[in-house]
Amino acid sequence: MRRSDNGKMPRTSHKVEQLTAVDLFAGGGGLTVGLKRAGFRVLAAVEIEPNAFATYKANHPEVRAFRQDIRTVDGKSMLDLSPTGTVDLLVGCPPCQGFSSLTSKVRRSDPRNDLVLEMSRLIREIRPRMVMVENVPGLVDKGKSYFQGLLRSLSESGYEFDYDVLQVADYGVPQSRRRLVLIAARKGMAVEFPDPTHARIRTTGRRPWRTVRSVIGRMRRSVLTLQEARALGGPQAFNWHIVRSMAPQNTRRLLRAQPGRSWTKIPKRLRPDCHQDRRAGFSNVYGRMLWSEVSPTITGGCTTLSKGRFGHPEQNRTISVREAALLQTFPMDYIFDTPFMDYACDIIGNALPCDFAEILARQCAKALGGMPS
């Protein structure tokens, strides 16, 4: 080998490429936040819904984002974006409404259910080193045929895998949310889930669950309704610290609601007709969160009192859109690029919590050796 004039071996520089990832069914980009924090370069993202796509692009402008139906996506177009010709990690959160515990038997025939199989197709076409799929626990039983089809496809494609239902509160998210997580890797690579870092009750080596107070307790008290915000420049001008106007009867219900308790503690005369019978309906509706506990699962109905225990712990309102986003561990300055409150709430409720996504992504990066193939 050639030596330099001073007799020493010349230094050679080896450029180490970042681990690469592709985010399918990307929504507003919560999973991409976790991937980037874990050190991945997100090559591409796919999302069809216009408001979610605009939100994704506003927060991740460097990612090549495709606004199109996943059925029309060609795996080769993803591979062509990689500097190494391969993708280290393929992630996806296919629409899960048809498998949710909140879904009626009629809705379980949701036409989006078969998008799980599109994930299988793209895995075969892209051949990533690792795969991570997230969904509701109901995919295992209510969506059994789709889930088994995905597992069969992974096995036939030469992947080893494991899956489990994880409680995100056990990983530092201030929310009770159980999610099915599947991790697959090419044979010979370790497939392991991260160890929990938190527990409902403090135990050795694990911190207590993060509470609602720890996340939104210091939010300013002043909050505007959507109508007020629109008259003053729009909800984004107020960082989406916005609530819906409540009907007088809902205000009366909220005044009598006890933090952390069900609607059965509301006087019967104030309950809606569908809740006159204590045995009927979901127990969390028309309720308040409790400062000292994690929040309930944040859904697209997170600012509607009749859709869950989304009442503020002490103020006579629901949580705001921004507070819901914080409970999903989105950054305070995360942009929700839509003028529509329903879409902003759907983007937030459908997301994988950013902090949880980061922990999973770091586990994948560890298995990948921190370097690309």
N, C-alpha and C positions, 0 to 999 in steps of 0.2 A: 504494500500500500504506500502511496506517495506520502512523504513527510514534508512538513512546512520548513521554511528557511531556518527556523530556530531549532530544528531537529525533533520537534514534538509532533505527535500525530495530530492532524487537523481535526477540529470539532465538526461533527456532522449533526445536523438538526433533523429530527424526525417529527413531522407535524402529526399530532394525534388528533384525529377527528372525534367530535362528540358522538356519543351514542345517539342514534336516530329513532324517531317515533312517528307514527301516523295515527291520528285521532279520528275515528269514524263515529258518526252520530254525535258530532262534537258539541251540539247545543250552543250555549253562550260562552263556552271555553273554560269551565271550572276544572275539568280534568287536565286541560292543557296547562293551567296554572301549576298544578302539581307536578306535571312532567318537566316543565321548565325549571322549577325549583330543585328538582332532583338531578338536574344536569343534562337532560335530554334536549336535543335539537329537534323540534317538531317540524317535520318536513311538510306535512300536508294535513288538512282537516276537511271533513265533508259534513255539510249540514244543509238541509233543504228549506227549513222554515225561515222566511225573510228577516224577521225581527231577531231571532237567535243568531242568524248569520251576520247581521249588521253588528250585533253586540260582540260576536267573536272577532270580527275584523277590527273593531274599534280598540280592542284590548291586545290583539296579537297581530299587528299589521305585517310582521315579518314572515308569518306562516302563509304558505300557498294554500288558500282556502277555496274549496269548490262548493258552490251553491247548486247542488243537484241531487236527484234521487239516487240513493245508494245502489239501486238496481242498475244504474247506467255507468257506474264507476268501473274502470278497467284497472286491474292491479298493476299492469305494466306502467301506467301513467304515474303511479305512486313510486315505483322503483326507479323510474327515470329521473326523479328528483333527488335521489340519494347519491352523494359523492362517491360512495363505495359500491354502489350497485345492489345494496341489500338494505333491509330495514331491520333494525334491532328489536323494536317493540311495536306491535300493532295492538291498539286499544280500542274498545268500543262499548258503548252503553246503548244497545238497541232499545227502541220504544217498548215500554213494559206495561202499558195500561191494560192490555188484555190479560195479564197475569197477576195484577195487583189484588191484594185482599180487599181493596175498596171497590173493585169492579163487579158489576152484576153479571149474572150468567149470560145475559144477552151480549154484553160487551166483550165477553171472553172470546168471541169470534172476530175480534178486531182484525181488519185486513193487514195491519202492520205487524202482526205476530210473526209472519214468515220472514221478516227482516233479519231474524236471528240466523236464518239459513244463508242470507246474503253475506253475513259475517263469515260463515264457513267457506263460501266461494272465494272471498277475498283472501282468506288465510291460505287457501290452496294456490292462488295466483301470485301472492306476494312472497310467501314462504319466509315470514319473519323468524328471527331467532327465538323470540318469545311472544306470547299473546296474553292479553289481560281482558277479560269480559266482566262487566258489572251489570247486575240486574236485580229485580225484586226477588225475594225468596220463592215466590209462587211459580217462578219459571220451572223449578224442579218438578212440581207436581201438576199444577194447572197447565203448564206448557211442556209437559213431559215429552211429547213426541218431538217438539222442536229442540228441546235441550238434549235429548238422547241423540238426535240427528247431528247436533254440533259436536258432541263427544265422540260419536262414531267417526265423523269426518276428521277430527283431530288425530285420533288413533291411526286411521288409515293413512294420514299424511305424515306419520312418523313423529308425533308429539307425545310427550308424557305430560300429564296434567293432574291437578288437584283442585277441588273447589270446596267452599265452606260458606256458611252464612255468618257474617261478622257484624258486630254491634259497633257502629262508628264512635259511640261515646267512649268505648274502651281504647280508642286511639286519639283522645284529646279533642274530639268534636263536641261542642256543647249541645248535643241533640241526641235523642233516642231515635235511631234509624238503623234498621237491620237490612243489610244488603248481601246479596249473593255475589261472591267474587270467585272467578275461575282464572287460574294462572296455568299456562301451558308453555312448554319449552321443548326444543329439539332434544331428542334422546341423548342422555349423557350429561345434561345440565340439571342442577338442583332446582326443584320447585318447592318453595317453602313460603308460608305466610309469615308476616311480621308478628312479633310478640306484642301483646297488648301493653300499653303504657299507663292506662288508667283503669280504675275500678269504681263501682258504685260506692263501696266502702273501702277506705284506705287499707291497703295491704302492703306487705314487704315488697319493695321494688316497683310498686305501682301507685301513682298519684290518684287522688279522688277525681271523679268526673268533674269536668268544667261546668259551671253553673250559668244560668241565664244572666244573673247579675254580673258575672265576670266579663261578659261580652257586651251587653247593652245597658248595663247599669249606669254608665256615665253619658249615655246619649242625651243630648239636650232635650228639655221638656217640650219646647215649642215644636209643634208639628202641624202641617197643613193638610187639609183635605185635597183630593185631586182637583176639585172644582176651584178651590182657592189658588192652587199652584198654577193651573192653566191661565188664570187671569193675571198672574205675576211673572210669566215667562216660561212656564212649563215645569214639569216635575224634575227634570234634570238640573234645572237651575237651583234646586234645593237638595241635590244629591239623593233624590228619591226617598227623603225622610217624609214620606207621604202616606196618608191613610185614606180609606174610603169614608164617605159620609154614612153614618148609621141611622137607620130608622128609629124613631122614638121608642118603639117597643123593644128593640135590641139594646138600646141604651139602658132601659129599665132592667132588662135581664142581666146585663153586665154589671150593673150596680149591686145586684144581689149575688153575683157569682163569687165563689170562694176560690182563691188561688190554689191550683193543683187538684181541685175537686171536680167531679162530674156535674152535668146539667141537673142531676137529680137533687142537688142542693138548692136549686132555684125554686121559689114557691110555685106550686102547681098552676096558680092562676096566671103566671107570667110565661109559662111554657107554650111553645107552639102546639097546635093540635096534634101533630105527629109525635110529640113527646109527652103527651098527657099520661100515657101508660109508661111507667118507669122501665118496663122491660123492652121498650122499643127504641130503635135507633142507636147511633154510635155515642158512647159515653162522653167523648171529649168535646163535642160541639157546645157552643155557648159558654165555654169555660175560659178561665184565666191561667196563664203560666205562673209558675212559682219561682221566685227569685233564687231559692236555694237548691233548685234541681235543674237538670238538663231540660231543654225544650222538648215538646213532642215533635214528631216528624214534620219537617217543613215541606208543604206541598204547594201546588199551584193555587190553592185556596187560602194561602197563608195570611191574607188580609181580610178574610171574610169570616165573621163570627160564627156563622152557621155551618162552616166547613171544618171546624176543628177547635182545639183549645188554643186559640190564637189571640185571646184577650191579653192586653198588657197586664203585668203583675199588679200594678197599682193605679195606673191612669185609666180613665174611662174611655178607652179606645182599644182597637186591636194593635198589634205590633205594626210598625211601618214597613214599607218595602225594603228600606235600607237595613232595618233591624233584622228582617228575615234573611237578607243576604249575609249579614254578619254571623247569624246563627248557622248559616251554611259555610261559614269561614271564607267567604269572598273578602278581598281587601276592601277597606273603607272607600278607596278611590276607584273601585271597579266601575266601569261605565256600562250602564244598561241602555243601549242605543235604540230606544223605542219611545214614542209618546204614549203608548198604550199600557195601562196598568195591568190588565189581564195578561198581556204578553210578558211584561217584566216579571210578574209573579210566576208564570209558567217556566221561564228561563231559570229562575232561582230554584223553584221547587223540583225541577227535573234534573238538576245538576248533582254530580257526585261532589260532596264537600271537598273543597280545595285541599285542606289539611290532610284529609284521609287519602286523597289522590296522591299527594306527595309521599306519604308513608309507603303506599303500595308501589309507587314508581321507584323509590329508593331501594326497596326490596328487589325489584326487577333489575335495577342497575347493579346491585351487588351480585346477583346471580350471573349477570352478563360480564362480570369482571371489570366493570367500569370502563371498558374499551370496546370499540366496535370489532366486528369480525374482520 
